[in-house]
């Protein structure tokens, strides 16, 4: 009996850390998935819209934006899970982001060189098929940006 208890205890001690690790790396939420910009439903007050934009939010929480700007130049950036902590933006020099997630809404604050350049308020539709993102910030010339972007789930 003692031998079986010891084996069971060893098994539990091996499995518990593995379960905790998996639980910590799974950040699946209502925003998880691939989302494509719907230019026709979006409003761009800061100039012409990008040619394309696709956002992917992986189950591990990695956020990736892959697109082509209005001039035909590709742009891609990403960041790891950032809810409630500031993390570096890969693909944007000196860029960081911090996100807050609450139910069907997300708030992002993007900084470059420590200065806030963009805030995003994203709301998921009740049916979970679209995201409406309101973006306020400054462009490279220092002008005000206010866009309302609609993304469809793929």
N, C-alpha and C positions, 0 to 999 in steps of 0.2 A: 504494500500500500504506500509506504513512504517513497519507494522508487517511482511509482506512478505520479505522486504529487510533485516530486522534484522535477520530473520530466514536464509535467503540465506547467509548473511555475516557470521553467526555462522557456517554454513555448510562448507563454503570455509575455514574458519580459522581452522576447524577440519581436513579437507582433505589435505590441502597443506603440513603440516608437515608429514603426512603419506606418501604422494607421494614422498616427498624429501627423507624420510628415505628409502623407497623401492629403489629409484634410487641410493642411496649411497651404498646399500648392494648388488646390482646386478652388478657383475663384469664379465658378460659373454663376451667372446672374441673368437677369432679363435682357441685358444688352449683349450677351455673348452671341457671336455669330458674325456673318459677313453682311455689310451694309453698303449699298451703292447710292451715290448722290443722284437725286432726281432734280436735274437743273430746271425743268419746266415748272416744278412746284416750289422752287427756291427763289429767294430775293437777294440780289447782290447790290447793295448801295455803294460799294467801294470800287466799282468798275466791273469789267466783264467777268463772267463766271469762269471757273476752271473748265477745261475740256472734259475732265473726268476726275472722280475721287472715289476710292473704295476704302472703307474702314473695316478692319478685322479685329475682333476681340476674341482672343483664344480662351479656352477653359482655364489656362494657367494665369489669366489676367493680362497677358501681353496685348497691348494696343498697337496696331500698325495702321498708318495712313499711307496709301499708295495712290498717286494721282499724276495728272498732267495739267499744268497751269494754263492760263489763257494764251500764253505765248508758245505753247507746245513743249515746254521744258518739263521733264519728269521731276517729281519730288516724292521723297519717301522718308518717313521718320517713324520712330516707334519708341515705346517705353514699356518697362515692366509694370507689374501691378503697383499702383500708386495711391490707393485709397488711404487717405489720412497721413500720407508721408510724401515728402518731396523727393522725386527721382529724376535722374538725368534723361534727357531726350537724345536718343541715338539718331543722328542725321541732321541735328540742328546744333551748331557750335554754341557752347555755353548755355544751352537750353535746359530748363527743368520744368516739371509739371507736378501739380498736386491735385488729386481728385477727391471728391466727396460723393458718395453714393447713398441715396436714400430711396428705397423702393423703386419707383419708375422714373426717378430723376437723377441726374448726375450734374455736378458742378466741377469744372476744370479751371485751373489758373495756370497759365503758361508764362514763364519768365525767360528772358534772355539776358545774360550778364547780371542777374539779380533784379532786373526791372520787369514788372508785369507788363506784358505786351498784348495779352489776350485773355478774356474770360469767356467761358462757354457754359450755357445752361442748356442741357439736353433733356428732353422729355419723351418717354416712350408712349406710343399710342395705346389705348385700352386693349386693342386686339393684338398688340405686340408686333405689328408688321411695319411700322414706320417710327423713325426718330425725327423730332423737330429740334434742331440745334440753333439757338440764338447766340451769335458770336459778336462780342464787342471788344475793340482793341485799337491798336495803331498799326499802320502799314510801315513799310521801310522808309517812307518819306516823312513820317510823323503825322500823317492824316488819320482822321477817325474812320474806323471800320465798324459797320453794323450790318451783319448779314443774317438772314434766316435761311438755314439750309435744311432740306428734307432728304432723309435717307430711307431707302426701301430695303427691307430684309431680303436676302437672296436665298 
